[in-house]
């Protein structure tokens, strides 16, 4: 049986009675995907930086905590973590916090759990990248910073981290793209992000190819835009390579 193409389906009003079109559904899913990805990326970057620095300090507590964190979050599948965050954590939290969370609108519940889960999952990966970049730096840089009178915190803030982050910008770009793609996992807990809206469109219209071609194009536009932004940042902050001695 021949497939009946209908690109005009996106402009038709949805059959649920909502004041929206099927294209509006996809736009709504795209907005959720971008909000989830940006929120999770901020959480992952900030937490990953702190954990990565902690793993390079001489303090055994911060080193051990970072090692355990990485071992747990990197070895448990993301989809399992998503279910734990949404179904288990509200019941394990203090009663007042759990009731407050369950009183939030469903979309807010789904989105906040997804941001926390994806951010913490990605932070474990960024932690290891930051740790490796810091350990790769010559030891003389830290010694020179201390010789100038900088404290350990100031040494990391003004000397070590700015150099280390420049070295790992390409890998951070890959992690950002992974965050964008992993956002689709959270449709399993009910978040109506882009891929979930596409499946909903298929359920109501049976226009499978149109829905997923549109979603594929949307993901490609998002990812290529993210890559272009990160490459621009990389070019702007790239460290000059000294020429060899003559």
Number of C-alpha atoms within 10 A of each C-alpha: 3 4 8 9 11 11 13 10 17 20 12 13 15 19 12 8 8 8 9 14 17 23 21 17 21 25 16 15 21 21 15 19 27 16 16 27 24 17 18 26 25 14 21 28 23 14 18 27 22 18 25 27 23 21 25 17 13 9 10 12 12 18 18 13 14 22 18 13 17 23 12 12 18 16 9 11 11 18 17 9 18 24 17 14 19 19 13 12 13 19 15 10 12 10 11 9 13 14 13 10 17 13 11 11 9 13 13 14 16 21 23 17 24 27 24 18 25 27 25 24 27 26 30 26 19 26 27 20 22 26 21 17 19 22 15 11 15 10 10 9 13 17 12 13 18 14 10 10 10 17 12 12 11 14 19 18 13 12 16 21 19 12 18 20 19 17 21 16 18 15 13 19 19 14 19 23 19 15 22 22 15 16 23 17 18 26 19 12 17 15 26 26 26 27 24 20 24 24 18 17 23 16 11 12 16 13 20 15 15 19 24 17 12 16 19 14 11 15 19 12 12 18 18 12 12 17 17 13 12 18 15 12 13 17 10 9 15 14 11 6 6 6 6 5 4 3
